Amino acid sequence: MKRLLLLTAIFLNSINSNAEAFLCITEAVAGVAQGDSVVTNATIYTPADNKFIVSDAGGKWTFKPFGEPEKTLQCYDSRYCGNHIGNSTQVPMHVFFRTTDKFHFVTNAIYDNEKGGYTEIFVHRGSCESI
């Protein structure tokens, strides 16, 4: 009986230690558009219901929008994620970094309009809590 309790305690402890995760919620968003087809301008956006999960899934940290089944970005650790992690030739277009309770998520969007192409860089700022 003691052995069964010990094995159960070890099993439950291993589940909890591998299930670390953070819920991050956007509180502010700003963007800068620039390109041949637009006049460079900055915009402050009203944040949508943007929530992100940073979690340790089987020893590998991942970043994804809340409610999405697939990871969006691979992470170096619980504080730094990006599309370039694990791919040294990739330009970092989407980067997430977190302090103890705050985060920044920088993403780059490429658009085309009738006059040509342009890019807009968005910066999300918000807070994170351990879940």
N, C-alpha and C positions, 0 to 999 in steps of 0.2 A: 504493500500500500504506500509506504514511504517513497519507494522508487517511482511509482506512478505519479504521485504528487510532485516530486522533483522534476520528472520529465515534462509534466504539464507546465510547471513554472518556467522551465527553460524554454519550452516551445512558445509560450505566451510572451515571454521577454524578447525572444528573437523576432516575433512578429512586430512588436512595438518599435524595436530599434531600427527596423528596415522600413518603417512607414512614415518617416519624417516628411512633412510637406508644409508649404506656405501658400496662403491665399492672399493675392495682391489685388487691390482695387484702385483703379485710376481715379484721381481727384482733379486733375487738370491736364489739358492737352493744348499744345501749340504747334504750329506748322509754318514752314517757310517754303514757298514755291519759287522755282527759278528755272529758266530755260529760254530757248530761242523764241518760243511762241507765247510767252507770258512776261509781264512786267514783274520783277522780283517783288514779292510781298509776303508779309507775315500775317498770320491769322491765329486768334485765340479761339479755340473750339469749346463748346459745351460738351463735357465728357459724356459719352454714351454709357451704357451699363457694362463697362469694360472690366472684366475680372480675369485674372490669370492664376494658374496653379503651377508652382515650382515644386517638384516632388522627386524623391529618391525611389525610382522604380527598379528594384533589383540591383542596386549598386551603381546605377547611372542616373544622374540628375537630368531632368527634362523640364521644358517650359511649354505650356499650352494654354490656349484660351479655356476658361471655365466652361464645362459642358461639352467640350470637343473630345472625341474618342482618341485622336492621334496626337502625338507630340508635334510641336511646331518647331522648336529649337532644341538642339543638344546643348548641354551645359558642361562647363568645366568643373563647377562645384555648385553649391547651393546659392552662390552670390553672383555668378557670371555665366550668361548663356548667349549664344549667337549662332547665326547661320554658318559662320566660318569655323566653328569649333570642330576639330577633326578633319578639316579640309584646308590645308595651308594655302591653296591657290584661290580660295573663295574670297571675294571682297565682302567685308562685314557690312551688310545692308540692314540687318535686324539684330540689335544688341540689347540685352537686358542686364542690368546690374542692380544689386540690392545691398543696402546697408542693414543695420540691425532691424529697423522697422520701416524704412522708406525705400522706394525703388524709382529707377528711371528705365524707360523702355524707348529706344530710339529705332524708328523704322523708316524706310525709304520707299516711296511709291513712284512708279514711272507711268506717265500718262501720255496719250496722244490726243490732239484736237485738230481742228481743220487747219491750223497754222503750223503744226509740227508737234514736237515732243517737249515735255518738261518733266521735272521731278519735284516732288515735295517731300521734305523730311519732317516727320512728326516726332514730338517728344512727349511721352506720357510721364506724369509724375504722380505718385500715390503712396499708399502705405501697405505693408504686409503684416500678416499675423500667422503665427504657427498654428496649424490645425491638426 
